[in-house]
Each structure stands twice: as structure tokens, then as C-alpha cells.
């Protein structure tokens, strides 16, 4: 009972304040009164909270993507010298394999000639 009375007083004060500042027709006042009802306040709260949660999630997704791209750039920057060194080692490995094949070929030829 006290809640209903408090709502009615609040609605009346809102109507008075709005009536003093703006020329308001009866439909607008009726709409304001409907919004102050508890079921509508719950709906408004759910929509407002849901919207803020949705915006928060979108902001976090954007921040996560920014962090990922920053980490990716940093990792790429740090791995670049290692990648160059790996390329050099692969070239050296190929050269050593060729030298090894040549030496093995010479060894076989020497063994054949000594027989």
C-alpha cells in the first residue's frame, strides 16, 4: 500500500514538474505514469542492464582483438632474427650435405682404386 502511494506521489510530482517546464498533453502524462509502474520499471531495468552488458562484451572483444594483434606484432618482431638465423643454418646444412656426398664419393673412388 505504501509503495503504491509512493509511486502515485512520484508520478504526480513528475507530472507537475513536466507540466511547469513543457506543454505536455495527456497522452504523454499517461505514458509517464505507465513507465513508473513496477512491471515496466523491471522491463526498463532488464533492457538497460542487458544493453550495458552487451556493450561491455563488445568493448572487451575489441580490446581482446587489439591485444592479440599487438602480441602478434611483437612476436613477429622477436622471431624475425631467429627466422633469419634458421634460414642461414638451413643453407649451411645443404652445403655440408653436398660436401659430405662429394667426400663419400671420393672415398668410394679411392677404395676402388686401392683394390
N, C-alpha and C positions, 0 to 999 in steps of 0.2 A: 504494500500500500504506500509506504514511504517512497519507494523507488518510482512508482507511477506519478506521485505528486512532484517529486524532484524533476522528473522528465517533463512534466507539464509546465513547471515553473521555468525550467531551462528553455523549453520551446517558446514560452511566452516572452521571455527576455530576448531570445534571438529574434523573434518576430518584431518586438519593439525596436530593437537596435537596427534591424534592417529597414524597418518602416521609416525610421528617422533619417537614415542615410540615403536610401534609394527608394524610388517609387516602385513598389512591389505589388504585383497583382495577387489575387487569392490563390491561384494555382501554384505559384512559387512558394507561398507560405505553406500551403498544403504539402508540397514536396519536401520542404524543410522539416515539417512535422513528421512525415513518413520516414525520413532519413534518421531521425532521432529515436525511432522505435528500436527496441533491443535486437530484434531479428535482423533488421537492416544494418545496425551497427556491427553485428557479428559478420555479416556478409562483407561489409566495407573493410573490416579488420582482416578478414581472410584474403580478400583481393589485394589489399595493401601489403600485407606480410608476404603473400605469395609473389607479388611483383618485386618486392625488395630482395627476397631470396633469389628470384630468377636473375635479377640484375647483378647480385653478388656472385652468383655462379658464372655468369658471362664474364664478369670482370676477372674472376680467378682463372678462367680458361684463357683469356687474353694474356694475363700475366704469366701463366704456365708456358704458353707458346713463346713469349718473349724470352723467358728464362731458357727454354730449350734451344732457341736459335742462338742465344748468347753462348751457351755451353758448347753448342756445335761449332761455332766460330772459334772459340778458344781451343777446343780440342784439335780442330783442323790446323790452327796456328802452331800448336805444340807438336803435332805429329808430322808436320812438314819436314823438319830436318831429319827425323827418323826415317821417313819415307825416302828422302834423297839418299841417305846412307845405305838403306836397304837396296836401292837401285844400283848403287856403286858396288855393293857386295855381290849382287847377282851377276853383274858384268865380270867382276874378278873371278867368280866361280866358273862362269862359262870359259874364260880364258884358261884357267887352271885345268879344267876338264879337257880342253883341246891340247894343252901341253902334255897332260897325262896320257892321252891317246897317242900322241906323237912319240912320247918316250916308250910306251909299251910296244908300239910298232917297231921302233929302233931296237928294243931289247929282243923282240922275236927274230928280227933280221940278224942280229948278232949271234943269237943262239943257233940259227940255221947255218950261218957261215962257219961257226966253230965245229960243227959236226963233221 
